[in-house]
Amino acid sequence: MGHLGALLFLLGGLGALAHTCEITEVDSTLVERLGQRLLPWMDRLSPEQLNPSIYVGLRLSSLQAGAKEAHYLHSLKLSYQQSLLRPASSKDGNDSEAKPSMGQLALYLLALRANCEFVGGRKGDRLVSQLKRFLEDEKVAIGHNHQGHPRTSYYQYGLGILALCVHQKRVHDSVVGKLLYAVEHEPPLLQDHFSVDTMAVAGMAFSCLELSNLNPNQRDRISLALRRVQEKILKAQTPEGYFGNVYSTPLALQLLTGSLRPTVELGMACLKAKAALQASLQHKTFQNPLMISQLLPVLNQKSYVDLISPDCQAPRALLEPAPETPLQAQVPESIDVVLKVSGISPSYTHSVSVPAGSSLEDILKNAQEHGRFRFRTQASLSGPFLTSVLGKKAGEREFWQILQAPDTPLQQGIADYRPKDGETIELRLLSW
């Protein structure tokens, strides 16, 4: 009976562990390599390249970039404070002088909390007022009957609420109510292109509101919505273990690792996700700085919700630049990629020859330089995204979808995806 009792005790302990979501004991060398990929981005200090998510990701990770972190935060502060003094951007396509979007401003406020700062003073109050105005404008766009849509996305809407929450800044119940309704009725969120990401950010906003009790009249509704978000994300897990896809998994895990609702299903799903992430790290899947910055906190059992009360004294290992690998003295191999445009008239098909390893953005530039192909992009924190192809700009409810022919949507952006020889890439104009 003694042995049986010990066995039951052990199984009970394992069962308790399996109820929570823990991404621990990930190979430290793989984590370090991930962090090293962010270091070059911390030297890119022009306003259009500054990315608050990089700072947030490092501060919530087990790694640090030394003096570069303080310099990067200083550059962020100068850029975002100066942006308030600029007039509203004109519609002449000059994106470099545009004011920060709602999502960018929200991430900047998260960056301040990651340094244990509360936004304050005259400049800080203006930033908060600007973000609240963004949310009010989006609330009006959604409408009283919820038949409308945000001008940006529910992802940015949720991020805005979360950023204000970690600074203990209350937004009106009606603003929170729009996000609650979207989760409760679901279809509006599914119209976002990355619904798992959107659900995860909405869930973290609800988690913060629940912990801080900033909207007590909505408390029961927030609690139910948070439970619904967790259920939806768990149902979105793929056979490989990802939530949605590999790139939406970090934000999903940020939500799940901080869950106050442990279940056996949650614990098992996170074990499966951990195995999938280990494989993706070994295959160097994560190259985009935004995606890396969303993953690093997960590998340190942290999330954006921890910015309610960040631990700025926690020990973090100093990152050293990755050793340079010797270049191979050989002429790069060329590949041929077919570029196809559909959804407009006339359609377009053209073969482009480029060096192996070229990004899709390089291929589009090559086609533009050597033919009648034309395209335009807009900068975002996750990299450039297509806004116009062959002179056709995506309208208010349109977007340019990028597919690997015949019908596989790309999970990476044009700066990150590297087509293989013989591949056909289709740019398809879609409405939603």
N, C-alpha and C positions, 0 to 999 in steps of 0.2 A: 504493500500500500504506500510505503514511503516513496518508492520509485514512481508509482503512479501519480502520487500527489505532486512530485517534482515536475513530472511531465505536463500535468494539467496546468501547473503554475507557469511553466515555460510557454505553453501554447497560449495561455491567457495573455501573457506579456506580448507575444508576437501579434496576437489579435488586436491588442490595444494600439500597438505601433502601426498596424496596417490600416487603422481608422483615420490617421492623419496624413497630410501630404508633405513629405519631406524629400528634398532633392539634396542628399548629402553624399559625402565620400566620392565626389566626382574627381577624376584624375587632376591633381593640382597643376601638372605641366600643361594639360589641355586648357585649363582655365587661364593660366598665365599667357599662353599663346593668344588666347582670345583677347585678353587685355592689351597685349602688345600691338594688336591691329588697330587699337584706338589711338595710340601715341602719335602717329603722324597727323591724325586729324586735329590734335590739340595744338599743332603749329599753324593751322589754317585759321587765321583770325580776321579775315575779311567778313563784313556783315552778312553777306549771302552764304558764307560757309560755316559760320558759328552755329552750333547745335547744342542747345541746353541739355538735350537728352544724354549727350556724351558725359557731361559733368555729373548729372544725376546718377547715371549708371555706375560710374566709377565710385562715387561717394557711398553708394549702397552696396558696393562689392567688397571683396576681401583684398582688393588691390588698390594701390595709390600711385599717382604720377608725380609725387613730390611737388617742387615749386611750380611745375607746369599747371597744377590745379588752380592755385591762387591767381596766376596770370590769366588763365582761361576765364575764370569767374569775373575778374576785373574787366576783361574784354567784353564779356556778356553784358555786364552792367552798363558800360559805356554805350554799347550798341542799342540796348533796349531803352535806356533813358533818353538817348538822342532821338530815337524813333518817335517818341511822344511829341517832340518839337517839330517834326516834319508835318507838312500839310497832307491831307488824304491823297493817296496815290492817284495819278491820272490814269486814263485808260489807253495810254500810248504804248503799253507793253514793256515799260521800263520797270522790271521786277526788282532790280537791285535796290531801288529807293522806296519800295513799297513798305507800308507799315506791317508789323508782324501780324500773322493770322491769329485767330482765337487759340488754335492749338499751340502755336509757337509761344504766345504770351503765357499760356497755362504752363508749358514746360519750363519757361523762365522762372515763374513763381515756384515751381517744384525745385528748381536749382537753388534758389535762395534758401528754402527750407532744408535742402541737403547740406547746406553750410550752417545749419542751426540759426538762420536769420528769419525773423518775422518781418514781413513787408511793412514799412512804416514811413513816416515823414511825408512831406508834400509830394515828392516824386513817387513814393510808394503808393500813396492814396490815389494818385492819378492812374497808376497801373491797375489797381483794383477796380477803380471806376470804369476804366476802359474794358476790362474783362466782363464786368457786370453788364455794361452796355451791349457787348457782343451777345451775351446770353439773352438779354431782353429782346434784342433784334431777332434772334433765332426763335425765341418763344412766339413772337408775332408771326414769323414766317410759317411756323407749324400750325398756328391758328387755334381758335377756340374749340373747333370740332375735330382737331387733330388730323384733318385731311391734307394739310400742307406738309412741307418737308423743310428741314434746316437748309439754309443757304450753303453751309459747309457740310457737316455730317453730324450724326449722333455721337460719333467717336470724339470729335472735338468738343461737342456740347458736354459730354460726360467728363472729359479731361478738364474743362473749365470749372465745372462744379467741384471736382476733386481738388484742383489747385487752390481754389478759394477755401475749401474745407480745411486743408492741412494748415492754412494760415488763420484758422478760426474766424473766417469771414463768412457770415451767413448770407445766403441768397433766398429770395422769396419762395414761399411754398409753391407758388404757381410755376416757378422755373424748375424746381425739383419735380413737380407733378408731370411736366411734359416728358421727362426721362422715365419716370415711373410708368406712365401710360404706354410709352413705346415698348418697354420690357413686358408689361402685362399683356399687351396685344400683339407683340412680336413682329408683324409684317413690316412696320417702318424700319426696324433695325436690319431686317434681311435685305433691304434695298441698299444698304451700305455694301461696298464691295468686299469688306472683310468683316463679316458678322461676328466671328469669334473674338477678334480684337475689340470690336465695339462692345460686345457683351462683357468682356473682361474689364474694360475701362469703366463701363457703367457700374459693374459690380464693385469695383474699388471705390468709386464715388459713393455708392450706397454704404459700403463698409465704413468709410470715414464718417459719413453722416450718422450712422448708427452708433459708432463709438463716441463721437463728439456731442451727439444729441442737439445739433444746431437747429433741427426742424422737428421739435417734439410732436407737433400735430400730425406729422407724416410717419411717425415711428413704426407703427404696425405695418403700414403699407411698404415702408422701406425694407423691413425684415422679410416680408413675403417676397418682395421683388428680388432680394439677395438670394433667397433660397431658389427661386426660379432660375436666376442667372447660373448658379452652380449646376443645377440639373441640366440646363441646356448645354453648357460647356462640356459636361461629362458625356452627354449624348453625341457630341460632335467629335468624339475621339475616333481616330481612324484605326484600322487593323494594325498599322505600324506603331501606333502609340501616340501620334501627334494629335493635338486639338485643332481641328480645322486643317491646318497644314503646318509644316515645320516652322514657318516664320510667324505664325500667330500663336504658337505654343508658349513662348516666353511670357507674354502678357497673361495668357490663360493661367499659367502656373503661378504668376505673381498673385493672382486672385486666390487660387486654390490653396497655396501654401499658407496664406493668412486666414484661411477659413475657420470660423468659429463653429462650424457645423460638421464635425468629423463623422464619416460613415465608412463602412467596409468598402463600398464602391469607390469612394474618394481615394482611400489608401491604395487600392489595387490599381486604379487608373494612373495614379502618380508614379507608382513603381514602373508601370509600362512606359510612361512618358520619359522617365529617367533613362531607361534603357535606350529609347529612341534618340534622346538628346546625346547620350554618350557616343552613339554611332555617328550622329551628325557632326559632333565635334572632331571625331577622328578623321572624318572625310572633309574637314574644313568647309562645311556648308555655310557657316556664318561669316560673311565678309562685309556686309553693309553695316556702317557704324551705328545706325539707329537700331537695327535688330540686335547687334552685339550689346548695346547699352541697355536694351530691355531684358536680355538674358543674364547679364552679370549679376544683378540683384538676386535672381532666382537661385543661382549657384552659391549664394551666401545666405539663403533662407530669408531674404528680405523682399519687400514690395514697396510701391509708392505709398501705400497706407502707413508704412513705418515712418513716413515723414511727418506724421502728427507729432511724434516725439523722437527725432533722430538721435542716434548715438554718435556724436562727432569725435569722441575720444577712443572709439574702438580701434584696436591695432589692425593695420592693413599692410600687406607686403608691398615693398617698393618695386615698381615695374622697371625693368631695364629694357632698352631697345632690343629687338630681335636681331641676332647675328646675321650679317649679310651672307647670302648664299652666292657662290661664284657663278657668274654668267657662263652659259655654255656657248662656246665660239662656233655657232652654226647659223646658217641662213634660216630665218623662220619659215616654216612650212606654210603654204597658202591653202586656204579653204574657199569653197564656193557656197554661198548662201543665197537662196531665192527669197526675194522680198516681194510680198503680195499685199495689195490694199483692196479692201472690199467694203461695201456699205455705202459707197458713193459712186457716182457715174461721171466720167468713165472709170473703170477699175484699172489696176496697175499691177504688172508683174515684171520683175527684172532680176537678173542674176548678178550678184556682187562678189568679186574676188578680193579677199582681205587676208592678212597674216593670221595664222592660227592663234587662238587665244584672244582675239579681238572681242570687245564687248558689243552688244547690240547697238549701243549708242555710236560706237566707232563705225559700224556697218551703215547706219543711217547717214552719218556724216559723209562716208565714202560715196554712197549713192547720190547724195546731194551735190557733192563736188564734181561728180562725173556723169551726171544725167539730169533728167527733168524732175527728179524727186525733190520734194521740199517738205520740211517739217519744222515745228517749233516746240519747245518744251518750257515748262515752268519749274522753277526751283522749289523743292520741298525738303523737309528734314530727312526724308528717306531717300532723297536723290531726285534727279530730274524726271518728270513725267510728261507724257505726250499731251499737248493741247491742240495741235493742228497738224494735219497731214495733207499734202498736196493742196494747200490753201484752204482746206476745210477745217474750221475751228469747231471743236465740240461745243454744242449748245448747252443750255442750262440743265437739261435732263439727258445729256448724251455724254459718252466717254469713248475714248479709243482703247479697245481691248486688244491685248497682244497675245497671240496664240502661236504655239508650235503646231504646225499643220499635222493632221487636218483639224483638230478641235480641242487641243489641250491648252488651257489658259496658263500663261507663265506666272510663277509665284515670285519671281524676282523682277526688279526694275530694269530699265534699259541700260543703266550704267553697270549693273552687276551680272546680267545674264550673258553668257558666252556660248553662242551657237556652235554646233559641230559641223563638220564638212557634209554638204549635201542636204542640210536642214532647210526647210521652208518656214519662214516666219510671216505670219499674216497679221496685218493691222486692220482691225474691223471696227467700224463705227457702229455703236450700239446705243439704243435708247433705254431708259429705265424709269 
